[in-house]
Amino acid sequence: MSSGKEFIRKKYKQKRKALSEEEVFNLSEAILHQFKNWLKLKSEINHFHIFLPIVRQNEVNTFLIRDFLFEQKKSVYTSLLKPGQFSMDTVKIYPKTKYQIDSLGIPTPLESEVISPNDLQLVLVPLLAFDLKGNRIGFGKGYYDKFLAELNPEVLKMGLSFFPAVPSISSELHDIPLDYCITGENVFSF
């Protein structure tokens, strides 16, 4: 891992940590607005995989997007970490799904059925920072890179970011670039 990636990771963890609860909510609403506008042009997408926000990490509140997708009668999925393994299972979630917070702070469905990810058309990808080529920096665990590598290459990968793009992020062989990234002000296409 390059020291440049570690510097960016540390910097953006600090930037996110400095956001107030109100700022996180307002920025998440602005991202939702951009997402709604983008989706108007992509009505053929019906199967969405979302990450659920780790509140203590000040992640984008994707519950807002989840609720909007349910209103639009879309199918929504998330992932569960496989215990003791370096991989994730895909599970379908519903409007009445109840959640508990796991040891990492991730909301996880209380009841879930593991399904094949073959139907997925778009995956919302967590990140700390992204660049203008679609490279991203996450928390460094690599779960999403492994998950994305196992999907059909046609599945769209979309990041959500509170902050504008950084000039450049070095990519490694295992890194999977984004197709889009949404901020509160823009939708970036790569």
trRosetta pair geometry for C-beta under 8 A, 3 or more apart (Angstrom, degrees):
i j d omega theta_ij theta_ji phi_ij phi_ji
1 5 5.5 -101 -179 68 91 132
1 6 6.3 94 132 -49 115 98
1 140 7.2 23 -120 -139 156 110
1 172 7.8 -66 -103 -46 56 146
2 5 4.9 101 64 1 84 97
2 6 7.3 -151 101 -1 49 85
2 170 5.1 41 15 58 156 143
3 6 5.4 -54 -151 39 42 114
3 7 6.2 49 149 -26 70 101
4 7 5.7 -51 -148 32 31 113
4 8 6.5 26 155 -14 64 105
4 169 7.7 173 127 -138 111 52
4 170 5.8 92 72 2 132 115
5 8 5.8 -57 -149 40 32 108
5 9 6.1 35 153 -23 67 107
5 137 5.7 172 -157 -113 87 123
5 169 6.7 73 -101 -160 83 91
5 170 6.4 -94 -50 52 100 95
6 9 5.5 -51 -143 36 31 115
6 10 6.2 31 158 -18 65 106
7 10 6.0 -58 -150 37 26 108
7 11 6.2 26 154 -19 63 111
8 11 5.7 -57 -144 38 30 113
8 12 6.1 15 163 -9 67 111
8 128 7.4 139 136 105 86 117
8 129 5.2 -104 166 48 113 155
8 137 5.4 144 106 1 119 167
8 166 6.1 -27 -134 -76 128 176
8 169 6.6 -96 50 -108 173 98
9 12 6.4 -67 -146 43 23 99
9 13 6.3 28 156 -23 63 108
9 128 5.8 88 -132 70 59 159
9 129 7.5 -128 -85 16 43 114
9 137 5.3 -131 -78 161 82 131
9 139 7.5 112 -154 -132 117 33
9 140 6.3 31 -133 -47 157 114
10 13 5.8 -54 -147 32 28 113
10 14 6.6 26 155 -16 62 107
11 14 5.9 -63 -158 37 28 110
11 15 6.4 28 149 -20 66 107
11 129 7.9 31 79 -50 100 144
12 15 5.1 -42 -138 35 42 115
12 16 6.2 42 159 -17 67 101
12 128 4.0 126 104 163 132 102
12 129 4.5 -150 -56 -46 159 106
12 137 7.1 131 37 84 144 122
12 163 6.8 -132 -130 29 105 151
13 16 6.1 -57 -151 39 28 107
13 17 6.2 30 151 -22 63 110
13 57 8.0 -64 -139 -153 83 88
13 128 6.2 -33 -58 -135 65 137
14 17 5.5 -53 -143 36 31 114
14 18 6.4 33 156 -24 64 106
15 18 5.9 -58 -154 31 29 113
15 19 7.5 41 147 -34 59 94
15 162 7.9 -177 127 88 108 120
15 163 6.4 31 130 -65 148 145
16 19 5.8 -39 -164 7 42 116
16 57 6.8 12 126 164 138 65
16 58 4.4 172 165 81 94 123
16 59 7.8 22 -170 -75 141 41
16 128 7.0 -102 -20 -137 135 83
16 162 6.6 128 -105 39 86 142
17 58 6.3 -175 -89 6 32 136
19 23 4.3 -131 -166 90 90 126
19 24 5.2 109 132 -58 127 82
19 27 7.3 -56 -150 8 143 142
19 58 5.1 132 59 -167 116 146
19 162 6.8 -54 -74 176 154 164
20 23 4.6 100 51 4 76 101
20 24 7.1 -137 94 -4 42 84
21 24 5.8 -52 -151 34 31 113
21 25 6.5 30 151 -17 64 106
22 25 5.7 -56 -150 37 32 111
22 26 6.2 27 155 -16 67 108
23 26 5.8 -56 -141 40 31 107
23 27 6.0 26 161 -14 67 110
24 27 6.1 -59 -143 42 24 107
24 28 6.1 27 156 -22 62 111
24 58 5.2 -130 -94 -156 131 87
24 60 7.8 -164 -167 -111 85 33
24 61 6.6 104 147 -31 96 104
24 162 7.6 -58 -119 -96 60 140
25 28 5.7 -57 -146 37 27 113
25 29 6.4 29 154 -20 63 105
25 61 6.4 22 -111 -6 55 149
26 29 5.7 -52 -150 34 31 112
26 30 6.6 32 151 -19 64 104
27 30 5.5 -51 -149 35 35 113
27 31 6.5 37 150 -19 65 102
27 60 7.4 -102 114 -114 99 80
27 162 4.7 31 162 -129 151 95
27 184 5.2 -98 -150 -56 67 136
28 31 5.6 -51 -149 35 34 113
28 32 6.4 40 149 -22 64 102
28 60 5.2 145 -109 -162 90 68
28 61 3.8 33 -154 35 164 97
28 62 7.9 -115 -150 -50 115 36
28 64 5.6 134 147 12 108 143
29 32 5.4 -48 -148 33 35 116
29 33 6.6 41 151 -23 64 100
29 64 6.6 -135 -92 -150 56 165
30 33 5.6 -47 -152 30 34 116
30 34 6.8 32 150 -14 64 102
30 183 7.9 -12 118 144 112 57
30 184 3.0 33 114 -146 132 103
30 185 7.2 -2 161 -49 128 52
31 34 5.8 -54 -151 38 35 110
31 35 6.2 39 149 -23 66 107
31 60 5.8 -37 55 -148 166 128
31 65 7.8 -53 115 -58 101 114
31 160 5.5 68 -170 -158 145 106
31 162 7.8 -70 -51 -87 127 55
31 182 5.4 108 -154 124 86 110
31 183 6.8 -80 -98 -176 89 20
31 184 5.4 -63 -54 -81 65 64
32 35 5.5 -55 -146 37 32 115
32 36 6.4 36 154 -23 66 102
32 64 4.6 -78 -77 130 141 124
32 65 5.8 -151 -110 -72 88 72
32 68 6.4 153 -161 -26 109 148
33 36 5.9 -50 -150 31 29 112
33 37 6.7 26 153 -14 61 105
33 184 7.7 50 47 -152 107 67
34 37 5.8 -57 -152 38 33 110
34 38 6.3 33 151 -20 67 107
34 182 4.8 163 105 -162 127 112
34 183 7.2 58 8 74 171 38
34 184 6.7 -172 -17 -145 128 24
34 185 7.5 4 -74 54 137 8
34 186 7.1 35 -135 88 145 11
34 187 5.5 171 174 -58 112 93
35 38 5.7 -55 -146 37 31 112
35 39 6.1 30 156 -22 66 109
35 65 5.9 -29 109 -113 168 110
35 68 7.5 122 101 82 120 155
35 160 7.9 -13 -68 -105 123 111
35 182 5.6 43 -70 -161 79 173
36 39 5.8 -57 -145 35 27 110
36 40 7.0 43 152 -33 60 95
36 68 6.5 -102 -84 -171 100 149
37 40 5.9 -41 -160 12 34 117
37 41 8.0 20 150 -6 57 99
37 187 7.5 -144 86 -28 105 136
38 41 6.4 -68 -173 37 40 104
38 42 6.6 2 145 8 73 119
38 180 7.4 113 -162 -176 152 154
38 182 6.8 -106 -15 -91 150 125
38 187 5.0 145 -81 -110 123 157
39 42 5.5 -78 -141 56 43 96
39 43 7.3 88 160 -80 71 51
39 45 7.1 -103 -140 59 86 120
39 72 7.7 -58 144 -107 144 172
40 43 7.1 -1 -166 -57 30 91
42 45 4.8 12 145 2 105 117
44 121 8.0 -150 119 -167 78 156
45 48 7.0 71 151 -67 108 89
45 74 7.7 15 120 -133 75 128
45 121 4.7 -172 -140 114 84 137
45 122 5.4 28 -162 -16 138 123
45 156 7.4 -49 -108 27 137 135
46 74 5.5 -162 -158 -136 54 79
46 75 5.9 51 146 18 82 94
46 121 6.6 80 44 11 54 144
47 74 7.4 -169 -76 -179 24 89
47 75 4.8 -13 -109 73 69 113
47 77 7.0 21 -178 -5 85 117
47 119 4.6 -152 -128 136 169 93
47 120 5.2 -136 125 -117 114 32
47 121 4.7 112 58 4 86 94
47 122 7.4 152 89 26 58 70
48 69 5.5 -103 44 -132 147 152
48 74 5.8 35 4 146 115 131
48 75 7.0 159 25 86 68 58
48 76 5.4 -20 73 -111 96 66
48 77 6.9 176 93 27 45 76
48 120 7.7 79 -124 -145 10 79
48 121 7.2 -43 -71 59 51 87
48 122 5.3 -18 -114 71 73 99
48 123 7.9 154 -165 -92 54 30
48 124 7.1 33 -179 -17 99 101
49 76 7.9 136 -100 -166 26 53
49 77 4.6 -36 -103 79 72 102
49 78 6.7 135 -163 -98 70 30
49 79 7.1 41 -171 -37 115 93
49 90 6.7 -65 -115 -133 124 110
49 117 7.2 10 -73 -141 143 106
49 120 5.1 -3 -27 -131 116 127
49 122 7.0 -166 29 98 73 50
49 123 4.3 -13 67 -113 115 75
49 124 6.7 -157 97 23 61 70
50 62 4.9 167 176 165 121 135
50 65 6.2 170 -117 94 142 120
50 66 5.8 -134 55 -75 164 91
50 69 7.8 -162 -36 5 134 153
50 76 6.3 -15 7 -163 113 101
50 77 7.4 146 18 75 65 48
50 78 5.8 -42 71 -90 69 86
50 124 4.6 16 -122 40 63 128
51 59 7.5 -89 115 169 118 146
51 62 6.1 133 76 -2 62 164
51 78 6.9 109 -118 -142 25 94
51 79 7.5 -26 -104 31 68 100
51 124 5.9 -124 11 101 79 95
51 125 7.1 71 -19 -141 125 20
51 126 4.6 -66 70 -41 170 103
51 144 7.9 -39 -74 -89 130 125
52 62 6.1 -129 -116 68 36 120
52 63 7.3 51 -142 -63 82 81
52 66 7.9 19 -102 -49 83 143
52 78 5.6 16 -28 -138 103 148
52 99 7.2 -172 -171 -133 158 150
52 106 6.1 102 77 -171 101 79
52 107 4.2 -102 145 60 138 100
52 108 7.5 -178 54 -72 148 40
53 57 7.8 -150 -179 64 74 95
53 59 4.0 -171 -145 85 85 109
53 60 6.2 -138 -96 80 119 43
53 61 5.4 -58 -16 -109 161 40
53 62 5.4 161 -39 16 94 86
53 63 6.9 -83 15 -16 112 88
53 107 7.2 28 56 7 54 113
54 57 4.1 39 96 22 113 115
54 59 5.1 82 44 -4 69 128
54 104 6.9 -69 -109 134 130 83
54 105 4.2 73 -150 110 98 112
54 106 5.7 -43 -81 -81 92 60
55 58 7.5 31 -180 -75 39 35
55 59 7.4 -82 -76 33 23 86
55 105 6.7 -129 39 179 70 111
56 105 5.0 -94 29 -136 113 153
57 105 6.8 138 -12 100 99 146
57 139 7.8 -50 -142 -83 149 130
59 62 7.6 -30 131 -12 108 98
59 126 6.2 -33 -141 -134 128 115
60 126 7.8 -166 30 -120 99 75
60 160 4.4 -75 22 123 169 128
60 161 7.7 -84 -52 -75 129 13
60 162 6.8 -171 -76 -51 89 87
61 64 5.2 67 111 -8 99 106
62 65 5.0 -44 -159 38 64 113
62 66 6.0 74 140 -27 77 97
62 124 6.3 146 -127 116 134 154
62 160 7.2 160 -83 32 98 165
63 66 5.2 -46 -143 35 38 119
63 67 6.3 40 156 -21 66 102
64 67 6.1 -54 -150 34 27 108
64 68 6.6 27 151 -16 61 108
65 68 5.6 -56 -149 38 34 113
65 69 6.2 35 153 -20 67 105
65 124 7.0 108 106 -74 160 163
66 69 5.8 -59 -151 36 29 110
66 70 6.5 28 153 -18 65 104
66 76 5.7 95 -141 -163 81 158
66 93 7.3 -29 -151 96 126 134
67 70 5.7 -51 -150 34 33 112
67 71 6.6 38 150 -21 64 103
68 71 5.6 -52 -152 33 34 115
68 72 6.5 24 152 -12 65 108
69 72 5.6 -61 -149 43 34 108
69 74 4.2 -75 -174 61 88 124
69 76 5.1 114 107 -73 137 117
70 73 7.6 39 -179 -76 35 26
70 74 7.1 -90 -73 50 25 76
70 76 6.5 -52 -64 -8 79 137
70 94 7.9 96 -117 -173 120 42
70 95 4.8 116 -160 -81 147 97
75 92 6.7 -48 -175 -137 99 110
75 119 7.3 -20 94 128 149 133
76 92 7.3 109 83 -160 50 66
76 93 5.3 -51 104 64 98 92
76 94 7.9 160 58 -82 100 27
77 90 5.4 11 172 -175 133 97
77 91 6.4 158 -157 82 81 36
77 92 5.3 -50 -99 -100 81 51
77 93 6.6 146 -119 8 25 82
77 115 7.2 -105 -121 58 127 121
77 117 7.5 158 136 -118 161 77
77 120 6.6 -87 45 -92 144 101
78 90 7.7 165 89 -149 25 58
78 91 6.1 -22 65 63 71 87
78 93 5.6 30 4 -22 104 128
78 109 7.1 149 57 -24 124 108
79 88 3.8 25 176 165 128 131
79 89 6.4 150 -155 73 72 40
79 90 5.7 -41 -97 -95 76 51
79 91 7.0 136 -115 16 24 82
79 147 6.5 -40 -102 -124 162 151
80 88 6.4 153 72 -159 34 80
80 89 5.0 -16 58 57 91 96
80 91 5.7 39 -12 -9 108 127
80 108 5.8 78 -114 -144 96 114
80 109 7.5 -84 -68 36 117 91
80 112 6.5 148 -35 86 139 161
80 114 7.7 -91 40 -91 120 92
81 85 7.8 176 171 68 74 75
81 87 7.9 136 -152 88 58 34
81 88 5.7 -50 -97 -102 43 80
81 102 7.8 -180 31 122 114 167
81 104 7.6 77 -4 7 148 144
81 106 7.7 110 -10 52 110 156
81 143 7.0 -60 -104 -130 97 144
82 85 3.9 -17 96 54 115 121
82 87 5.1 9 19 76 126 81
82 88 6.5 -159 -15 -103 83 23
82 89 5.8 102 -69 -26 90 95
86 142 7.5 5 -176 90 114 108
86 143 7.3 -140 -174 -99 67 72
86 146 6.6 123 139 -24 92 174
87 143 7.5 150 -125 -143 22 79
87 146 6.1 -111 -106 127 72 134
87 147 7.3 136 -155 -78 67 76
88 143 5.9 76 -35 -179 117 108
88 146 7.8 133 9 88 90 105
88 147 5.1 -11 43 -88 118 123
89 114 4.5 -52 178 -125 130 112
90 114 6.9 97 67 -157 53 66
90 115 5.7 -71 102 68 97 75
90 116 7.2 13 62 145 127 12
90 117 4.2 136 -20 -75 158 92
90 120 7.2 -109 -139 -50 153 126
91 109 6.1 -134 117 32 142 139
91 112 3.9 1 -163 -176 148 123
91 113 6.3 135 -144 64 88 40
91 114 5.8 -56 -85 -95 82 45
91 115 6.6 118 -120 12 34 87
92 112 7.6 159 52 -154 52 81
92 113 6.4 -13 37 63 96 93
92 115 5.6 38 -25 0 99 142
93 97 4.4 -64 -161 -9 88 166
93 109 5.7 -155 -104 -77 99 132
93 112 7.5 -32 -83 -112 73 100
94 97 4.9 130 52 -37 66 94
97 109 5.0 -52 -174 -125 120 107
97 110 7.6 169 -176 30 72 80
97 111 7.5 -139 -136 59 79 79
97 112 7.9 47 -141 -84 122 82
98 109 7.3 98 73 -153 45 61
98 110 4.7 -6 87 9 95 127
98 111 7.5 53 47 13 89 87
99 107 4.1 17 170 -177 143 101
99 108 6.2 139 -154 64 84 28
99 109 5.9 -54 -98 -93 71 37
99 110 6.6 -150 -101 -28 17 81
100 107 7.3 151 75 -149 22 59
100 108 6.0 -30 64 61 73 83
100 110 5.7 88 -14 -82 101 84
101 105 6.0 -15 -173 -145 109 38
101 106 7.1 146 -153 69 61 29
101 107 5.9 -39 -93 -90 64 56
101 108 7.6 121 -125 13 17 80
102 105 7.2 -50 69 18 65 16
102 106 5.1 -11 39 58 108 84
102 107 7.9 172 0 -103 81 7
102 108 4.9 50 -38 -8 112 128
108 112 7.8 -79 170 -22 83 142
109 112 4.2 107 86 -62 129 110
115 119 7.8 -26 139 23 125 117
116 119 7.3 99 94 -4 86 85
117 120 4.9 -16 -178 -7 81 124
117 150 7.3 83 55 109 142 103
117 151 5.9 -80 125 -105 130 91
118 152 7.0 75 -141 -28 59 119
120 123 6.2 30 171 -61 134 90
120 151 6.4 -61 73 -139 131 125
120 152 7.7 171 69 32 88 101
120 155 5.3 25 110 -125 101 129
121 155 6.3 -164 -156 -128 18 71
121 156 6.6 15 150 19 64 97
122 155 6.8 177 -85 -174 23 76
122 156 4.4 -17 -109 68 79 105
122 157 7.8 179 -156 -75 60 21
122 158 6.0 10 -174 1 105 119
123 147 7.8 170 -157 123 156 115
123 148 6.7 -159 74 -100 157 91
123 151 7.1 -131 -29 -54 140 171
123 155 6.0 44 -11 153 104 119
123 156 7.2 180 23 90 64 55
123 157 5.4 -14 64 -112 99 65
123 158 7.0 168 83 28 47 73
124 158 5.5 -37 -106 79 57 96
124 159 7.8 108 -165 -117 59 19
124 160 6.1 13 -166 -21 105 116
125 136 6.8 131 120 61 128 171
125 138 7.8 -92 163 -80 95 119
125 144 5.5 111 -146 -176 96 146
125 148 7.2 8 -99 -68 128 131
125 157 5.5 25 -26 -174 133 91
125 158 6.5 161 13 76 87 38
125 159 5.0 -48 72 -88 98 66
125 160 7.8 164 65 6 52 74
125 178 6.4 -142 46 -99 140 101
126 138 6.0 80 101 -130 86 106
126 139 7.7 -4 118 -13 122 99
126 144 6.7 -165 44 -51 82 150
126 159 7.8 42 167 -138 6 77
126 160 7.6 -35 -110 47 43 93
127 130 5.7 45 137 -53 156 96
127 136 4.2 -79 -122 -172 137 123
127 137 6.4 98 -165 68 91 44
127 138 5.4 -81 -113 -85 55 68
127 159 4.7 -7 8 -147 137 121
127 160 7.4 155 33 54 93 50
127 161 6.2 -40 81 -81 110 97
127 181 7.7 -48 43 -127 150 119
128 136 7.9 131 42 176 59 84
128 137 5.1 -51 58 99 101 92
128 138 6.3 135 -3 -133 88 22
128 139 6.9 117 -37 -68 116 55
129 136 6.9 165 89 -155 47 60
129 137 4.8 12 53 42 89 110
129 161 7.1 76 -124 -132 31 132
129 163 6.8 -35 -110 75 76 125
129 165 8.0 103 -179 -147 79 41
129 166 5.1 25 175 -13 124 125
129 169 6.8 155 109 -75 105 133
130 134 7.0 -23 -172 -146 112 26
130 135 6.7 160 -155 85 64 47
130 136 4.5 -24 -99 -100 85 80
130 137 7.5 -157 -73 17 43 68
130 159 5.2 144 -63 88 146 163
130 161 5.8 -122 12 -52 112 149
130 165 5.6 -63 96 -118 79 79
130 166 7.2 159 80 20 29 84
130 169 7.2 -85 -154 -3 31 142
130 178 6.4 -17 -139 13 135 144
130 181 4.9 -167 87 -104 167 165
130 188 7.6 175 113 64 134 151
131 134 7.4 -44 73 23 71 20
131 135 4.9 7 36 55 109 95
131 136 7.8 -152 12 -74 70 40
131 165 5.4 91 -144 -174 29 103
131 166 5.3 -57 -89 71 79 76
131 167 6.6 -10 -135 107 107 23
131 168 5.2 66 -140 -122 151 25
131 169 4.4 -162 -18 5 124 91
132 165 5.0 96 -60 151 70 157
132 167 7.5 -27 3 -155 109 32
132 168 7.8 -46 31 -82 88 58
132 188 7.2 -125 -129 -157 58 136
132 190 7.7 158 164 -103 42 98
133 168 7.5 36 6 -127 117 70
133 169 7.8 -144 51 46 103 83
133 171 7.9 -102 100 -32 129 130
133 177 6.8 -73 132 -137 80 135
133 190 6.1 84 174 -145 32 122
134 177 3.9 70 112 177 112 105
134 178 4.1 -148 -162 58 90 74
134 179 6.8 40 -135 -68 139 15
134 181 7.1 179 -120 -24 63 110
134 188 7.8 -175 -83 125 71 115
134 190 3.2 88 -53 -169 120 179
135 168 7.8 38 50 -170 136 51
135 169 4.0 -158 110 75 124 110
135 170 7.6 -177 175 84 162 11
135 171 4.8 -125 -114 -71 126 105
135 175 6.5 23 -138 152 89 143
135 177 5.8 -52 -77 -112 51 90
135 178 7.7 -131 -40 11 8 89
136 159 5.5 173 -97 -86 142 147
136 169 6.9 107 -74 77 6 165
136 175 7.8 174 48 -165 68 111
136 177 7.6 138 -3 -137 86 48
136 178 5.8 77 -34 -29 120 114
136 181 7.6 159 -84 -90 114 131
137 140 7.8 1 -174 -62 83 75
137 169 5.8 -147 -40 -140 99 142
138 141 7.1 -73 114 33 118 76
138 142 7.9 164 67 -65 129 29
138 144 6.0 146 -65 32 164 127
138 145 7.9 -148 17 -30 136 93
142 145 5.0 -55 -157 41 68 115
142 146 5.9 67 145 -22 87 101
142 174 7.2 6 -144 127 115 137
143 146 6.0 -64 -156 38 28 108
143 147 6.1 26 152 -19 67 111
144 147 5.3 -52 -140 40 36 114
144 148 5.9 36 160 -19 70 106
144 176 7.7 -124 130 49 82 119
145 148 6.0 -54 -142 39 27 108
145 149 6.3 32 156 -25 61 108
145 174 5.4 72 155 142 137 94
145 175 6.0 -72 -120 -116 129 39
145 176 5.3 163 -136 6 68 97
146 149 5.8 -56 -150 32 28 114
146 150 6.9 24 154 -19 61 107
146 174 7.9 -7 -71 180 63 118
147 150 6.1 -65 -160 33 30 109
147 151 7.1 32 148 -28 64 105
148 151 5.7 -52 -155 21 40 116
148 155 7.7 -150 -146 86 74 123
148 157 6.0 34 -133 -100 131 135
148 176 4.1 -155 105 73 136 166
149 174 7.2 -48 -64 -163 144 77
149 176 6.0 -147 -62 -61 72 128
151 155 4.5 -49 150 26 131 147
152 155 5.3 113 70 -24 81 95
156 179 4.8 -93 -153 54 77 150
156 180 6.8 16 176 9 112 109
157 176 6.5 176 -85 134 173 110
157 177 7.4 141 77 110 137 44
157 178 5.0 -129 111 -131 100 54
157 179 5.1 121 50 4 68 90
157 180 7.5 170 92 33 48 68
158 178 6.5 86 -116 -162 22 106
158 179 6.5 -48 -70 63 64 88
158 180 4.4 -11 -114 73 88 101
158 181 6.7 163 -166 -90 60 36
158 182 6.6 23 177 -8 109 100
159 178 4.8 -57 -13 -104 104 152
159 180 7.3 -163 30 102 65 55
159 181 3.9 -10 64 -115 102 93
159 182 7.3 -175 92 25 56 61
160 181 7.3 -169 -71 -160 20 69
160 182 5.5 -15 -113 64 67 93
161 164 7.8 149 117 -73 127 7
161 165 7.9 100 82 -74 162 54
161 181 5.8 16 2 175 116 114
161 182 7.3 162 27 82 70 44
161 183 5.1 -37 79 -90 87 84
162 183 7.1 79 -169 -142 9 85
162 184 7.2 23 -141 -18 50 108
163 183 7.0 -93 81 -124 16 123
164 183 6.3 10 -91 -96 48 170
164 185 7.8 -21 -85 49 90 125
164 186 7.9 55 -119 28 81 127
165 181 7.3 115 -80 81 98 145
165 188 6.6 93 -54 -81 127 161
166 169 6.3 84 75 -51 120 92
171 175 4.5 -130 -160 66 89 145
171 177 7.0 -28 -115 -70 149 96
172 175 5.0 108 53 -17 68 105
177 190 6.3 -121 154 119 118 150
178 181 5.3 58 125 -55 158 92
178 190 5.9 99 90 19 76 140
179 189 7.2 -15 157 -149 65 66
179 190 6.0 -147 -151 53 26 92
180 187 6.2 -15 -166 -177 112 91
180 188 6.3 148 -160 81 55 60
180 189 5.6 -18 -103 -101 80 59
180 190 7.0 -158 -74 10 31 84
181 187 7.7 166 83 -158 41 48
181 188 4.5 -3 55 54 87 114
181 190 7.6 49 -4 -25 94 113
182 186 7.5 -165 -145 97 47 50
182 187 5.2 -14 -104 -108 79 74
182 188 7.5 -156 -72 22 32 73
183 186 5.2 25 48 47 102 77
183 188 7.6 51 -4 -14 96 103
